[in-house]
């Protein structure tokens, strides 16, 4: 029997470290519920001491997760911060506090002017304080990949004696080569007294594109927990991608002597949910969850299709929750057919919410001859973006063409249900629509990024627009929108970004 490897998901905390990916409480809870369905072992819910909203988020995640998995809160190694984390975790059935500090010479000497003895005292004190509140305490050694190994052994031994149940070796900058990192894990496993009685965890960043490889080398050399995130989201180049870790361990379980409890069939729906909520798209060639991950080579649809699929693909699409035939529905499809197909794609709704989704489906189906799975995903994403939005797009009408001046009339609905209409001209129809939205919403910002992708094929395909806006304080907020009409898609995406900006300000 292979070793169980715990999957520690840091999406809720790490996603907000990616520019433009601020999450509301509702969005965090939606991701948390999806992570429970995915069967992750630990959810890092946030840093309660950072703000009142973070505190509330951790409390509510603990409430909705119940005892399905461990709920972890990050805290500074300070008494007040640890007490705040414990208070936020009061709703969790299986709470964990995560504390730590930098252990490399760069952190000890240059960043904090702290001696090794002082660092050990601080680490031991923090672990003991956390242990006085909860039974499960994780100590993370920041920048451990560049730490002096003798000192790293010493501090790990001391925190284990103090009560740490998890020791996390943190490659903070993505610096280590995979085999170097793996060898360090193997040596720590041998040298640290008591390491066999605790969980040996790793946290790897992707700055040099090796986060997944580094994590797998750590598993091969004795690590029993991997910290990762859906779609690899996170600061800078992100973290190790959960879907890559889970499927690599599944494919090479015997060689790694490892298995996880992840329900791989939920990987695609989890990826789509996180992408939709954060506004950070998944590149087409992304392993496991990218749009091109399961495309067939030219001619595969003809004779020998199954043999070509077996020869060209390591993983079956169905294994990660991608449906079979992509062409499934049309305007003649009824509610029961739509509900069944959405369930196959991983979406479930109550009756009232399904009616809204069905109405949106009919609106698209009236304009398109064939409805693909990608269309259904886009419809659901647009529906979820509109839920609880501060401003909702009611209508947009444009006039443009040569030699006309592009103009747009936009009607938005506010939180109280009141309609607001403005008209503006611009350099093009999209510019005019965005200016009209600005006139209604009245939030200062600068449009920094704008991209358009086709959801499916054909001239009638839905177009999905992603935008990035910069607030006055320099924060970046992303928005996405989809429609058959690219101007409408653009207006929805821009409004989605502004809604995020306003919500963050509140």
N, C-alpha and C positions, 0 to 999 in steps of 0.2 A: 504494500500500500504506500503510495506517495505521500509526502508531507503536505499538510494544509497550509496554504499561504493566505494570510489575511489581506484583504484589499481595503486600504484606508483611502477614502475618497475625500479630496480637498477642494472639490469644485465650488462649493458655496463660499469658501474663503478666497480661493485663488482666482476665481473668475472676476471678482471685483478688483483684483490687482491688475487686470488687463485693461488698458485704456478704453473707456467708453462702455464698460460692462457693468455699471451699477445695477444692483438687483433690488427690487422691492420685496417686502415681506411675502406677498402673495406669490411672487416668482420663486423665491427661495423655498417656500413650502411645496410648490409644484415640483421643483427639482428633487427635494428631499423625498417626496412620495415616490418619484420615479427611481431613486436610488434604492429605496426599500424593495421595490419590485425587482430591481437588478440583483438584489441579494449581496450588496456590499457588506463588509463586516463592521466598518467604522465610517461615520459621517462627521467630518470636521465642520461644525455649524457656524463658526465665526470666532470673533475676538470680543467678548462682551465688554471689556474695559475700554474699547475704542470709542463707543458712542451709545446713546440710549437706544437707537434703532438696532445696533448690533446686539445689544443685550436682549432686546425683545425678540429678535430673530432666533437667537440660541434657545430662549425659553420656548418659543412656539415650535421649533424643530424638535426639541425634546418631547413636546406634547404629542405631535403627530406621528413621530417615529415609534413611540411607545417602547416595547422591548424587542423590536425587530432587529436592532443592531446597536452598537455603542454610539453614543453622541459625545463628540469631543469639542472642548472649548480651548482656545489658545489664550494664554495669559503671559504677561511680562513676569519675570522672576521677582515680583514685589508683593508685599503682603496685601495691599488694597486690591491689586489686580487679580490676585488668586482668589481672594474672598468674593470679588464680583463675579468671577467665572463660576465659582461654586454656587452662588445664589442663582445665576442664570440657568445652571444645570439642574436646579431643584425639580424641574418637571421631567427630567430624563430618568428612565428606569435603569439605564446602564451608562452612567456618566463617566467621562474621563477628562482630566485636566492635563493640558500639554504645556510644559514650561521648558525653557532652555536658554542658552546663550552661546555667543561665538567662542570657538576654541582654537582657531588658527592664530598664528602670530600676528597676522593683519588685524584681527579683531581684538586680540588681547592687548597688543602694544600700541598700534597706530590708531585704532578706532576708539578704544575705551581706556587706554593707559591703565590696564589692569594686569596684575601679576597672576601667575598660574595658581598660587596659593589662594589668592583672593577669589579667583574664578571658581575654584573647587568649593570654597566656603559658601559662595553665593548660590551655586548649583545645589549643594546639599540642603541649604536653608530653604530654597524654593520647593524642592521635592518634598521635604518634610512638611512644609506648610500645606502644600496641595494634598498630601497624604492625610492630613488631619481633617480634610473635608470629604475626600472621596477615596475609594479603595484603589482605583485604576489611575495611575499617574504615568505620563509619558515624558521623558526627558529627551530633548533634541539637542544634539551637538552641532551647532551651526558652523558651516565651512569645515566640517570634519575631514573632508577629502584632502585639505591642505594643512591639517594640524600635525604637530609633532606627535608621533605615534605613542611614545612612552607616556606623554601627558594625557593623550586620549584614553589610553588604558587606565590610567589613574583616575580620571574624572568619571569614567564609566563605572569603575568598581565602587567609587564612593557614592554615586547616586543610587546604585543597586542596593547597597547597604542601607541607604536612607529610605528606601521603600519604592523606588521606581519599578513599575511592572513592564514598561516598554522603554527600550533605549533606541533612539533614532539617530542614525548616522546620516548627516545632511550634507549633500553636495550642492551647496548654495549657489555657486556660479556656473555649474555645468562644466567644470574644469577637467576633472579626472578622465583618463582613458578607461574604457570599460574593464580591461583586464587588471589595471592598477587598482581600480576601485574594488573589484571582486577579491583580489589578493588581500587588500586591507581588511575586508569583511572577514575573510578566512582567518587572518591572524588575530583579529579582535575576538573571534569566536573561541580561539585556542587560548589566548592570553588573559582575557578578562575573567576574573573569578566571579562566578555567579551568573555569567552570561547565558548559560544553558537553562537557567530557571526563569528567564524573562523573554519577552518577545524582542527579537532583533529586527529593527525596522530600517528602511532606507527611503530617502527622499531625494530625488534626482531632478535637476533642471536641464533644459534642452538647449542651452546657449550654443553648443557645438553640434547639435543634432544627434546626441548620443544618450538621451535620457532613458529610453527604453532599453537599449543595449546595456547600459550601466546597471539598471535595476535588475535585469535578467542575470547578469554576471553575479550580482549580489545574492540573488536567490540560489544560483548554482553553488555558491560558496557558503551558504548557511543562513541567509536572511529569511525571516518567517513573516514579514509584513512589508508590503510595498505601498508607498504613498503616491497617489496619482490622481488625475482629474479627467473627466469626460472631455474628449476632443483635445486633450493636452493643454487646456486653457491655463493661463497664469501670467505672472509678470514676465516682461521681456519676451523670450522665445517660448515661455510656457513650461509646463511640467511633463513628466512621463504620461502618456495617454493611457487611460484605463483600458480602453478597448484593445490597444496593442498588447499591453501586458497580459490581459486575460486570454486573448487568443494565442499569443506566443506560448504561454504556459500550457494551454490546452493542446497545442500542436506538438510541443516538446516536453510533455509531462514526465516521461520516463527518463530522458537525459537530465532534466533539472530536478528529478525526484520531487515533483511539486504538482499541486492542483489547487484550484480556487473554487469557491461556491457560487461564482458569478453565473447568472442566467444569461447566457450569450444571446439568446433570442430577443432580449430587451436592449441590446447594445445600439441598434439603429434608432429605435424610438428615443432612447436617452440622448443620443447624439443630436437628433433633430430638435428635441426639446431645448437642450442647452444652447444650440445654435440660434434657435428662434428667440429665446429669451434674452440672450446676451447681445444679439445682433452681429455676432462674429461668425462668418460663414465658414464652412468646411471646404477646403480646397478639393477639387475634383479627384486628384490623384492621392488623397489621404488614404493610408492603409485602413482597411476594415470598413470604414463608414463613408469614404469618399464616393462621389457619384460614378466614378470610373472603376471602382474596385471590383465590380462583377460584370463589366461589359465583356462581350465576346468578340473574338477576332473576326475580321471580315469573312463571310461565308459560313459562319458557325450556325446560322439559322437554317442552313440547308442540310444535306446528307452528312451524317456523322456528328450532329450537334452535341449529343450527350458525350461522345468520346472526346470531342474538342474541349468541352467544358471541363471534363475530368482532367485532361492533360494540361490545361492552361490555368486552372484555379486550384489553389491549395485549400480554400474554404468555400463551402457551399453558401450561396446567398441566404438560403433559408436558416442557416445556422445562426446568423446574426440578426434575424428579423426582417430580412428583405423578402417581399412576397414573390410569388412565381411570375406568371405572365403580367407584364406591365399594363396592357390594354384591358381594362376591366369594365368600365361603365360608360354610359351615355345619358343623354337627356331623358331617355325612356326608363332608366333604372329607377326602381321604387325605393322607398324608405328602408325597407327590410334589407334589400341588397346593399345599399350604402352603409347601413349600420354594420352589417356583417363584414364588409370589406374594411371598414375603419377599424373594427375589432381585430381583424387579421394583421393590420398595420400597427396595432398596439394602442389604439385610441378608444376610450370609453367615455360616454357622456350621460348625464341624466336627461330625462325627457325634454325639459325646457331648453337645455343647451343644445341637444341634438336638433331640435326644430330650427334653431338659428343656423347651425352648420348645414342642415339640409337646404334651407333657403339660399345660403351662399353657394352651395353646390349647384342648385338649379340655375342660379344667375350665371355661373361659369358654363354650365352645360348648355345653356341657351346660345352661347357664343362659340362653343367648340363642338366638333363632331365626335371626338373621342376624348375620354377622361382617363388620364394615366395615374398611376400611384403617386407620381411626383406632384400632379395637380392636386390630389387629395391632401397630400402633406402641406402644400402651400395654402390651401383653403383653411386647414386646421390651424396652421401657424398664424394666418391673418386673423382668424377668429380669436385666438388666444391673445394676440397683441391688442385687439380692440377691447377685451375685457378689462374693466376697471380703468380704462384710459381717462385721463383728465380732460382731454379734448378728443372728440371723435369726428372723423370726416363724414359729413352728410352728403355733399355733392361737390363736383368740380366741373366747370365748363370752360373750354378754351376756344379761342379763335386765332388761327395762325395761317401762315402761308405767304408766298411771294406775290405781291409786294406789301402784304398786310403787316401791321405791327402786332406781335403776339400779345394777347390779353387773356386773363383768366379771372373767372368769378368763382369764389370758393365759399362754401357754407360749412361752418363747424358748429358742433354742439358741445356746450360746456358741461360741467359736472351736474349742474342743476337742470339740465335738459333744455336750456335756452339756446336758440339758434343765433349765429352771428355770421353775416355775409359781407365780404369785401371783394373788390375788383382791382386788379393791378395790371400794368403792362411790364414786359421784360424783354431780355435779349432772345428768348425762346419761350415756348409754352411751359416748360418745366420751371424756368426762372420766374415767369409770371405767376405760376401757381404758388411757388414757395414765398414770393413776396406778398401775395395775398394772405397766405397763412400767417406770415410775420405781422401783418397789419392787425389780424385778429388776436393772436396770442400775445404779442408784445414782449417777447423775450429776446434780449440781445444775444447774438451768437454769430459765428462765422462758419459757413459751410466749407469743410476741409476735404472731404472725400465723397465721391459719387461713382457707383459702378452698377452695371446692369447685366444680369444673366438670364438666359432663357431657361425656364423651368423644365420644359419638354421640347419636342421638336415641332416644326411646322410654323407657318406664318401666323397661325392663330394661337400660338403657345402663350402661356402666362409668362409675363416678365417680372422678375424679382429684382428690386432695387435695394441697394445698401448705401446708406449715407453716413457720414461722420460730421458732427458739428462740434465746435469748440466754444465753451462758455467763456465769460469774461475772466474767470479765475484760472483758465488754462485747461480745465478738465474736458475730456473728450467723451462724447456720447454718441453711440451708434443707433441707427434705426433701420428697420427693414419693412418693405411693403410689396405686395404682389397684386397684379390684376392683368387682364387682357390688354388694357390700355396703359401704355408706359407712363403717360402723364399722371394717371391715377395712382399707379404704383409709386411714382416719385413723390406725390403728395402724401401718400400714406407713410412712406418711409421717413420723410422729413418730419411729419407730425409725430411719428413714433419716437424719433430722436428728441424732439422738443418735449414730449411728455416725460421722457427719462430725465432730461435736464431739470424740468420743473419739479419733478418728484424728488430728485436728489437735493434740490435747494430747500425743499420743505423738511 
